[in-house]
Amino acid sequence: MWRILVTDEMRLGEVRHPEVRLDYRPGMAREEILEVIGRYDALITRSRTRVDAELLEAGVNLRVVGRGGVGVDNVDLEAASRRGVLVVNVPEANTRSAAELAWALLLAVARGLVESDRKIREGQWDRKYLGLELDRKTIGIVGLGRIGGQVAKFAKGFDMRVLAYDPYIPRSRAQTLGVELYDDLADMLRQCQFLTVHTPLTEETRGMIGRRELYLLPKGAVVVNAARGGIVDEKALLEVLDEGHLWGAGLDVFVEEPPGVGHPLVHHPKVVHTAHLGANTLEAQERVGEAVLERVIETLQGNLAHALNTGFDPEGLQVFSAWLPLGEALGRLLAQITQGRPQAVEVAFYGEFEKNPDPIASAVAKGLLEQVLGAGAANLVSARPLLRDRGMALVTRRVEQSLDYRQVLEVRLETDREARKARGAVLAGKPRIVGIDDHTVEAVPSGPMLVCVNRDRPGVVGKVGTLLGENGINIAGMQLGRDHPGGHALFVLAIDERPSEEVLEALRGLGVLERVDLAVL
């Protein structure tokens, strides 16, 4: 008999397994959970219950934790792996509902549904309002993940031309969906009568649809944000609506939620709102509950197909305590210095590793994805499935011979434009970058750094240092490697602060550097 505790509200459906006893106790206080969790084989939660090391330690009989929904940010996955507790989630359950809500907002804005409804309730029968058709219009989708992909399918059903901007999606995914993929956001925006965004909120995406981007849209365009508040700049959106450039906007999300009755967009006649309802359908909630319960039971029965953290040896995680941050750092480094759309990642282990080093490859994937999706968006156990979702392949290989050091980690990132690689090692218990491309360097993977490629000529480093000094940027350290005297050289400058885009352009304009890339580790 397996005992399963459910501590958050969800629709679980009927339990068809006689060997399962389900205790549905939503809203339990943490103290009560800690008191009883030792009696259970599995725990099912949503976002309210924090499954941390303390709770996992109290759950002496726990074998599985099920998270209803996409994220597992409230579950300490490393702590779960160390205790041999498997974690499952249901990331696909909300996709359809979220995409349908975005489409509902788009239609509501295009046809003036909310305004017409308001007038009828006030006793007005206004048949003069003219809306917009979607047939043969062009829609732009920012973010072509699961939800953006579903929106693209809807658009095809309305006979729309579908464009997309997502620099981290392989072209093969866009081709499968029949979508035209753009490398330049501005080029896409100029053609879109409708725009919808479906990206995470990161430093890169915060405010990415601002005043300039909104004015790049043709006059009379419709903008929908059902992803995260802040991707569309609210102040800019208000201004552009008031100036009459946009037909209207549909918003399911705000920077601050709830936005407050005084928020100017709340009362704007050209805006249709919903209260962050993307996942809120009966069907989605039923899918979440039924799917997570079924996956928890399957995992208890020994089917590990949906477990996020299979293959993680608790002792191995401890052995690789310095290698895991090294893997993350190399992933973040290559994500920032490699141009083009990521296609594949290769992780090579040189030398003898006493434990299976596979978790280090997961750390590489985590570092790469965090640069794309934002800090905390991926973790050791979710990173590789997330890579697969985005159409990226990750392969590993082991080579007994080493490269200069007893053990070396080498990561190669291939995009549709180029391939670059970085090597790392653990020296005196500390992670170090020991090579970039074919050049040997030794650098601490911390803080901002400039990776510069140049012809091996005198005075190059001096000119770079002078320009940085003139802009108040201090150099904390430098490492230089070259293939042969007079050939190509690569040097890494550790700097105290992140330079502005103007400083980076000035560096590129010096004429002595073939390439300058900024990475923040």
Backbone hydrogen bonds, N-H to C=O, Kabsch-Sander energy under -0.5 kcal/mol:
donor,donor_aa,acceptor,acceptor_aa,energy
2,W,19,E,-3.3
4,I,2,W,-0.5
4,I,21,R,-2.7
5,L,42,A,-2.4
6,V,23,D,-2.7
7,T,5,L,-0.5
7,T,44,I,-2.0
8,D,44,I,-0.6
12,L,10,M,-0.8
16,R,14,E,-0.7
20,V,17,H,-1.9
21,R,2,W,-3.4
22,L,20,V,-0.5
23,D,4,I,-3.1
23,D,21,R,-0.5
24,Y,22,L,-0.7
25,R,6,V,-2.7
25,R,23,D,-0.9
27,G,7,T,-1.8
28,M,7,T,-0.6
28,M,25,R,-1.0
33,I,29,A,-2.1
34,L,30,R,-2.7
35,E,31,E,-1.4
36,V,32,E,-1.8
37,I,33,I,-2.5
39,R,36,V,-2.3
40,Y,37,I,-1.8
41,D,3,R,-2.2
42,A,3,R,-1.6
43,L,64,V,-1.9
44,I,5,L,-2.8
45,T,66,G,-2.7
51,V,49,T,-0.7
51,V,74,N,-2.6
52,D,50,R,-1.2
56,L,52,D,-2.6
57,E,53,A,-2.3
58,A,54,E,-1.8
59,G,55,L,-1.6
60,V,58,A,-2.0
62,L,59,G,-1.5
63,R,41,D,-3.3
64,V,41,D,-1.5
65,V,86,L,-2.8
66,G,43,L,-3.2
67,R,88,V,-2.8
68,G,45,T,-3.1
68,G,66,G,-0.6
69,G,67,R,-0.6
75,V,72,V,-1.7
76,D,51,V,-2.9
77,L,75,V,-1.4
80,A,76,D,-2.3
81,S,77,L,-2.6
82,R,78,E,-2.4
83,R,79,A,-1.3
84,G,81,S,-1.3
85,V,80,A,-2.9
86,L,63,R,-2.6
86,L,84,G,-0.5
88,V,65,V,-2.4
90,V,67,R,-0.7
90,V,69,G,-1.9
93,A,90,V,-1.2
95,T,92,E,-0.9
98,A,94,N,-2.5
99,A,95,T,-2.3
100,E,96,R,-2.5
101,L,97,S,-2.0
102,A,98,A,-1.9
103,W,99,A,-2.1
104,A,100,E,-2.5
105,L,101,L,-2.5
106,L,102,A,-2.1
107,L,103,W,-2.5
108,A,104,A,-2.6
109,V,105,L,-2.4
110,A,106,L,-2.4
111,R,107,L,-2.3
112,G,108,A,-0.7
112,G,109,V,-0.6
113,L,108,A,-1.7
116,S,112,G,-2.2
117,D,113,L,-2.4
118,R,114,V,-2.4
119,K,115,E,-2.1
120,I,116,S,-2.2
121,R,117,D,-2.1
122,E,118,R,-1.2
123,G,120,I,-1.8
124,Q,119,K,-3.2
126,D,124,Q,-0.6
127,R,125,W,-0.8
131,G,129,Y,-0.5
132,L,110,A,-2.2
136,R,159,D,-1.7
137,K,134,L,-2.4
139,I,161,R,-2.6
140,G,194,F,-2.8
141,I,163,L,-2.0
142,V,140,G,-0.5
142,V,196,T,-2.4
143,G,141,I,-0.8
143,G,165,Y,-1.9
149,G,145,G,-2.5
150,Q,146,R,-1.6
151,V,147,I,-2.4
152,A,148,G,-2.0
153,K,149,G,-1.6
154,F,150,Q,-2.0
155,A,151,V,-2.4
156,K,152,A,-2.0
157,G,153,K,-1.5
158,F,154,F,-0.9
158,F,155,A,-0.8
159,D,156,K,-1.7
160,M,155,A,-2.1
161,R,137,K,-2.5
163,L,139,I,-2.8
163,L,161,R,-0.5
164,A,180,E,-2.3
165,Y,141,I,-2.4
166,D,182,Y,-0.6
169,I,166,D,-1.6
173,R,170,P,-1.0
174,A,170,P,-1.1
175,Q,171,R,-2.5
176,T,172,S,-2.1
177,L,173,R,-1.7
178,G,174,A,-0.8
178,G,175,Q,-0.7
179,V,174,A,-2.8
180,E,162,V,-2.4
181,L,179,V,-0.7
182,Y,164,A,-3.0
185,L,183,D,-0.5
188,M,184,D,-1.5
189,L,185,L,-2.6
190,R,186,A,-1.8
191,Q,188,M,-1.8
192,C,189,L,-1.6
193,Q,138,T,-1.5
193,Q,191,Q,-0.6
194,F,138,T,-1.7
195,L,222,V,-2.4
196,T,140,G,-2.3
197,V,224,V,-1.6
198,H,142,V,-3.6
202,T,200,P,-0.8
206,R,202,T,-2.1
207,G,230,G,-2.9
208,M,205,T,-2.2
209,I,231,I,-2.3
210,G,208,M,-0.9
214,L,210,G,-2.7
215,Y,211,R,-2.1
216,L,212,R,-1.0
217,L,213,E,-0.8
217,L,214,L,-0.5
220,G,245,H,-3.4
221,A,218,P,-1.1
221,A,245,H,-0.6
222,V,193,Q,-2.2
223,V,248,G,-1.8
224,V,195,L,-2.6
225,N,250,G,-2.6
226,A,197,V,-0.8
229,G,254,F,-0.6
230,G,232,V,-0.6
231,I,228,R,-1.5
233,D,209,I,-2.3
233,D,231,I,-0.6
237,L,233,D,-2.6
238,L,234,E,-2.3
239,E,235,K,-2.1
240,V,236,A,-2.6
241,L,237,L,-2.2
242,D,238,L,-2.6
243,E,239,E,-2.0
244,G,241,L,-1.4
245,H,240,V,-1.8
246,L,240,V,-0.8
247,W,221,A,-2.4
248,G,221,A,-1.1
249,A,270,K,-2.3
250,G,223,V,-2.5
251,L,272,V,-2.8
252,D,225,N,-2.5
253,V,225,N,-0.9
263,H,260,G,-1.6
266,V,263,H,-1.1
267,H,263,H,-0.8
268,H,265,L,-0.7
271,V,268,H,-1.6
272,V,249,A,-2.5
274,T,251,L,-2.0
276,H,252,D,-1.6
276,H,274,T,-1.4
280,N,277,L,-1.7
281,T,279,A,-1.7
285,Q,281,T,-2.5
286,E,282,L,-2.3
287,R,283,E,-2.9
288,V,284,A,-2.9
289,G,285,Q,-2.3
290,E,286,E,-2.9
291,A,287,R,-2.7
292,V,288,V,-2.5
293,L,289,G,-2.1
294,E,290,E,-2.3
295,R,291,A,-2.5
296,V,292,V,-2.2
297,I,293,L,-2.3
298,E,294,E,-2.6
299,T,295,R,-2.2
300,L,296,V,-2.3
301,Q,297,I,-1.8
302,G,299,T,-1.3
303,N,298,E,-2.6
304,L,302,G,-0.8
307,A,304,L,-0.9
308,L,87,V,-3.4
310,T,307,A,-0.6
312,F,309,N,-0.9
313,D,311,G,-0.8
317,L,313,D,-2.1
318,Q,314,P,-1.1
319,V,315,E,-2.4
320,F,316,G,-2.4
321,S,318,Q,-1.4
324,L,320,F,-2.4
326,L,322,A,-0.9
327,G,323,W,-2.7
328,E,324,L,-2.3
329,A,325,P,-2.4
330,L,326,L,-2.4
331,G,327,G,-2.1
332,R,328,E,-2.6
333,L,329,A,-2.7
334,L,330,L,-2.4
335,A,331,G,-1.9
336,Q,332,R,-1.2
336,Q,333,L,-0.8
337,I,333,L,-1.7
338,T,334,L,-1.3
339,Q,337,I,-0.6
343,Q,414,E,-3.3
344,A,414,E,-1.7
345,V,393,A,-2.8
346,E,412,R,-2.6
347,V,395,V,-2.7
348,A,346,E,-0.5
348,A,410,E,-3.2
349,F,397,R,-2.4
350,Y,348,A,-0.6
350,Y,408,V,-3.0
351,G,399,V,-2.5
351,G,401,Q,-0.7
353,F,351,G,-0.5
354,E,352,E,-0.5
360,I,357,P,-1.9
361,A,357,P,-0.9
361,A,358,D,-0.7
362,S,358,D,-1.6
363,A,359,P,-1.9
364,V,360,I,-2.0
365,A,361,A,-2.2
366,K,362,S,-2.3
367,G,363,A,-2.5
368,L,364,V,-2.5
369,L,365,A,-2.6
370,E,366,K,-2.5
371,Q,367,G,-1.2
372,V,368,L,-0.8
373,L,369,L,-4.0
374,G,370,E,-1.6
377,A,374,G,-2.0
383,A,379,N,-2.2
386,L,382,S,-2.1
387,L,383,A,-2.3
388,R,384,R,-2.1
389,D,385,P,-2.4
390,R,386,L,-1.5
391,G,388,R,-1.9
392,M,387,L,-2.4
393,A,343,Q,-1.7
395,V,345,V,-2.5
397,R,347,V,-2.0
399,V,349,F,-3.1
404,D,402,S,-0.5
405,Y,403,L,-1.7
408,V,350,Y,-2.1
409,L,424,G,-2.9
410,E,348,A,-2.6
410,E,408,V,-0.5
411,V,422,A,-2.9
412,R,346,E,-2.7
413,L,420,R,-2.8
414,E,344,A,-2.8
414,E,412,R,-0.5
415,T,418,E,-3.1
416,D,341,R,-1.1
420,R,413,L,-2.0
422,A,411,V,-2.3
423,R,435,G,-3.0
424,G,409,L,-2.6
425,A,432,R,-2.2
427,L,425,A,-0.7
427,L,430,K,-2.8
428,A,426,V,-0.5
430,K,427,L,-1.8
432,R,425,A,-2.4
433,I,443,A,-3.0
434,V,423,R,-2.1
434,V,432,R,-0.5
435,G,423,R,-1.3
436,I,439,H,-2.0
437,D,421,K,-3.3
439,H,436,I,-2.2
441,V,434,V,-0.9
441,V,439,H,-0.6
443,A,433,I,-2.5
446,S,444,V,-2.2
449,M,519,A,-2.7
450,L,493,L,-2.4
451,V,517,D,-3.1
452,C,450,L,-0.6
452,C,491,F,-2.7
453,V,515,R,-2.4
454,N,489,A,-2.5
456,D,487,G,-3.5
457,R,455,R,-1.7
460,V,457,R,-1.0
463,K,459,G,-2.0
464,V,460,V,-2.0
465,G,461,V,-2.8
466,T,462,G,-2.4
467,L,463,K,-2.1
468,L,464,V,-2.4
469,G,465,G,-2.6
470,E,466,T,-2.4
471,N,467,L,-1.0
471,N,468,L,-0.6
472,G,469,G,-1.8
473,I,468,L,-2.6
474,N,472,G,-0.6
476,A,474,N,-0.6
476,A,494,A,-3.1
477,G,494,A,-1.5
479,Q,492,V,-2.1
481,G,490,L,-2.8
483,D,488,H,-2.3
487,G,484,H,-2.8
489,A,454,N,-3.0
490,L,481,G,-3.3
491,F,452,C,-2.3
492,V,479,Q,-3.0
493,L,450,L,-2.4
493,L,491,F,-0.5
494,A,477,G,-2.6
494,A,492,V,-0.6
495,I,448,P,-2.0
495,I,493,L,-0.5
496,D,474,N,-2.1
504,L,500,S,-2.1
505,E,501,E,-2.4
506,A,502,E,-2.0
507,L,503,V,-2.3
508,R,504,L,-2.2
509,G,505,E,-1.3
510,L,507,L,-1.4
514,E,453,V,-2.5
515,R,453,V,-1.6
517,D,451,V,-2.1
519,A,449,M,-2.6
521,L,447,G,-2.5
521,L,519,A,-0.6
